[in-house]
Amino acid sequence: MKPTPPTSSAPRAEPDPLTSLDPRHQLTVVTRRREEAEEEAAQRPLEWGIIRRLWGYAGVLRAKRNALVALTIIRSIQLPALTWILSAAIAGPVADHDTRLLLWMAAAYAGLAIVTEGMFHFRMRYAQELGETVVHRLRVELFANIQRQPMAFFHRTKLGRVLGRVTSDVEALRTAIQDVFFVSIVQFGQMAVAAGLMLWLDPVMFLVVLGLAPVIWKLNLHFRDRISRQARATTESFSRVTATLVESVNGIRVTQGFVRENLNAGFFRSLLADHSKHNTNLARSSAILQPMLELNSQFFIAALLLLGGWRVFEGHMEAAEVIKFFFFAGLFFHPLTVIGNQYNQALVAMAGAERVFRLIDLKPDWQDAPDATELPRPTGAAQGAASEEPGAMPTEKPSASTTAQSGASASGSPLPAPRSPLQGLRVEFDQVTFSYEPGRPVLRDVSFVAEPGQTVALVGHTGSGKSSIINLATKFYLADSGAVRLDDRDVRTLTGKSIHRQLGLVTQQNFLFGGTVLDNLRFARPEASEAEVRAAAAELDCLDIFDSLPRGLHTEVGERGASLSLGQRQLVCFTRAFLADPRLVILDEATSSIDALTEARLQTALAKLVHGRTSLVVAHRLSTIRRADLILVLDQGRIVERGTHDSLVSGSGPYARLHAQFASGGAPHA
């Protein structure tokens, strides 16, 4: 008889239903959960901690902030005071035909109105200044903290969500500060003063008003909640319309290339129809709400009219007192409808504030260690600066045009002498394993050494781990295990900024910022003079290309460099990296095909860029791969082959097969 296996008394953990879904559906579910959480946050009660924090952001305008509070409180008293004068004039001198007293009361009313509106001008101005100050400080802090986040944050966070925090969420707070918070103070103050005056005039009728107020408030909230839901649906549908429009414009070449214009137009019409439906529903609900609230108010006034008449008939009130009471009742009921709308706006603003502060307070997944040190930078030129490093990528002989350009600027003044490169960094990966998501490593036990001045080409299919090696070498990410060393120092013991100051980064997208060619080149060294920039371009043998542009270095590049050709953009990026005088060059080659002449100019510039410097190149061009000192062939996160081009191509491994495939197809890219 077999013994019964022991059973654990611990409860079995329930499996996460997400794990049974494929990654795409997992992302959909997680996104939906996040949206539902934000929807729930938009319905939470006001959090005074957030309000106090926002209040602190206005501390730099303390005097105006305090004056604004005082003006707001005074206005809540001024409006009932104007109403009192008006009602007293109607019940008194108008009813008694007392012209003299009427003139005095009219003058008092006009004088108080002038003072009231004059103070209202300053209240509005201070509220706008306060709102702008808070918005400015929030956006500065948001942008600063966004830039402090590691690459992992941008890997998992959609750009639209980041933009939403900096734009729409902060803008909602501006509206809340200027049009909700202080206006609500006026409304509450007005209600309090009106309630006190009604209580003084007739306590019995005031108790009736006090009983009717919650009914109006509940009806208001009921309809406002419905409208709020429809307003959010309208906003979301419009966001889909906007996103599709932007995507269609950005992808117009693909759309026209596949003749998808009609299909895209049909899809866009369906999104517009959905948005129109939500907009119509919102308009219908709004059209119901206002008449319903007004009708309820009229019913309540009719009830007060009957009660007031009965009180006069019974001798408990004077007709003049009833007139005054009705004026103050209107002053009491009107804020109920206004505050209901502002309360919904305040909830939306508070939800936005919570998201904004969550991003401001977000701590990076990792930070430099407290005892991290600077990566030393040699102060002199490297020994290999004047001569070829062993195994370094050979440089082309400078052309005559380059020599001429190196000697003088466009204005004829001499250019600074070309600088000798510093000694390259020693880059070492020691049994490195890395994953973007826990449990899914993209690099496994990767080990290699790039000696100073060497060019290492990373070759492999998409997803093999090439870019991940770049991310770890630059300390944009940290390895899960193993060590990444620069000049024999673990990157964990070095500050990220000191590493990045010694990098020359050229991305596959050849990203350019808005502005001129000169602005983009100076991005590496903002203090560089135009002569120094021209000298760097001349040393890379591309100054003539920049000078041939319509306005030379002062040519506007357009959005993302749209006004430049692909080759021109790459040369701008090469020169920008060269101007930084880096010890480590990171190059993620573009895969796009270019003409043979441009290819030759790029290879010349690349050879001069990497000369004397350590280079990690995600290589797609065979011309680059052949000239590398060391080729690493990656597959599924592992280095499956390493060596020079000649040694690898003579074998029968993955690189040889890849090279044969390129050769037979005549493809210049890997």
C-alpha positions, 0 to 999 in steps of 0.5 A: 500500500502506497503511503499517502503523500503529506498535504500542505496546510498552507492555502494554495495561491490563486493563479493570476488570471493575467498569466494565462493571456498572451502579452498583447492581451495582458497589456490591454487588461492592465491598461483597462485596469489603469483607466478604471482606477483613474475613473474611480479616482475622479469620483473620490471626495476632495482630498485636503492634503492635495489642496494644502500642497497646491496652496503651498505652491502659491507661497512665492506670491504670499502677499497676493495669495493672502490678498486674494483670500481677503478679496474673495471673502469681502466679495461674498459679503458685498453681493448680499449687501448690494441685494440688501440695498436693492430690496430695501429700496424697493420695499421702502422709498419706492413703495413710499414714493420717497424720492430723496431717500431713493436717490441716496440709496441709488447712490449708495448702491452705485458706489458699492457696485463700483467698489465691488467691481474694482475689487473684483478686477484685482481678485481676477488678476491675482487669481490668474497670476496665482494659477499661472505661478502654480502651473509654471512650478508644476510643469517645471518640477514635472519636466525635471523629474521626467528627465531624471527617470531611467530608460525603463520608465519610458520603456513601460510608459506611453508618451501620451500619458506623460504628455497628458500629465504635463498638459491637460492635467496641469491645465485642469488645475489652472482652471480649478484655481482660477474658476473653481476654488475661489469662486466656490468660496464666494458662493459659500460665503454668499450662502452663509450671509444670505442664510444669516439674513433670512434667519434674522428676517423670519426663522420659520421661513428660513427653516423651510428654505433649509429643508428645501436646499438638500433636495435641490442639491441632490437633484443637482448632483444626480444630473451632474453625475450623469453629465460628468460621465457623458462628458468623459465619454465625449472627451475620450472619443475625441482623444481617439479622433485626435490620435487617429488623425495624428497617426494618419498624418504621420503615416501618410506615405504608408497610407498612400503606398498601400492605397488605404485612403478610402479605408482610413477615411471610413474608419475616421468617419466611424470615429467621428460618428461615435464622437458626434453621438456622445456629443449629442447625448451630452447636449441632450442631458445638459438641455434637460438639466438646466430647465429641471433645476430652474423648474425646481427652483420656481416650484420652491419659490412658489412654495415660499410665496404661499408661505410668505403670503400666509405669514403676512396675512397672519401678521407675522411678517411685513410685505417689505420683509417678504420682498427682502426674504425673496431676494435673499432666498434667490441669493441662497439657492443660486449658488447650489446649482453653481457649486454642484457644477464646480464640485464636479470640476474640482473632482476632475482637477483633484484626480489630475492633481493626484496623477501630477503629484504621483509623477512628481514624487515618482522615484527612479527605479534605480539611482546612483549609489550614495558613494558613487564616484565620477568616471575619471577623464584623462586630461591629456591626449592619449598615446594613440592619438597621434598614431593608429591604435592597434587594430583600430578602424583605419582612417581615410586620407583627408581629401583636398577639400577637407584640408582646405576647409580645416584651414579656414572658416567660411569668413576666411578666419583660421579654424581651430586646430583639430583635437587629438582624441582622448584614450578610449574607454575599456568596456567589459561585460562579465557574465551579464544577465539582464531583463526588462521584465522580471523572468524574461531575460533578454541577455544571458551570461554575456561576457566580452571586452572592448579594449581602448580604441577598439571597434566592436560590432554587434550583429544579430537578428531583431531582438537578439540583444544588441540594443540591450548591450548598448543600454547597459554599457551607457548605464541607461539600465543596470544588469540583473546579475554580473558586472559591466565595467568601464576602465575596470570600474563597475558602473554601479560605483560610477555616476551616470552623468560622468559616464554620459559626459564621455559618450558620443551617442548616435541613434538609429533614428538620427534624432534632431531637435527643432532649430538650426543645424548649428543648434543641433551640433551644439547640443553636444557642447553648448559652449562651442563657438561656431568656429569650433563646430566648423572645425569639427565638421571639417575634420569629419570631411562634411563641412562642404555638405553643411555649407551647401545647405540653403543657409549653411549651418543656420539652416532650419532642420524642420521637425525631426530633421525633415528638411534634411536628407537621410545622409545629411541627418546622419552626418549631423549626428556624427559631427554632434557626437564628434564635437563631444570629444567622447571616449566611447562612441555608441552607434546604432546604424540606420537600416535605410539604404542610401546612395553610394556617394553618401555611403562613402562620405558616411564611412569616411566620417565614421572612420574619423569619429571612432579613430582612437576611441572605443566604439560599440556599433549596432552594425547593419552595413557590411562595410562597417562590420568588415572593418570592426576589430571584434564582431559579436554575433548574438542570438536570443540574448547570447553571444554565439560567435565572436571574432574578426570578419575574416576569421568568422566568414571563413568558418561555417557558423551563423556569421558565415551564413549571414554573410553568404545570405547578404552576398547572394542577395546583394544586400548591403545591410545586416 
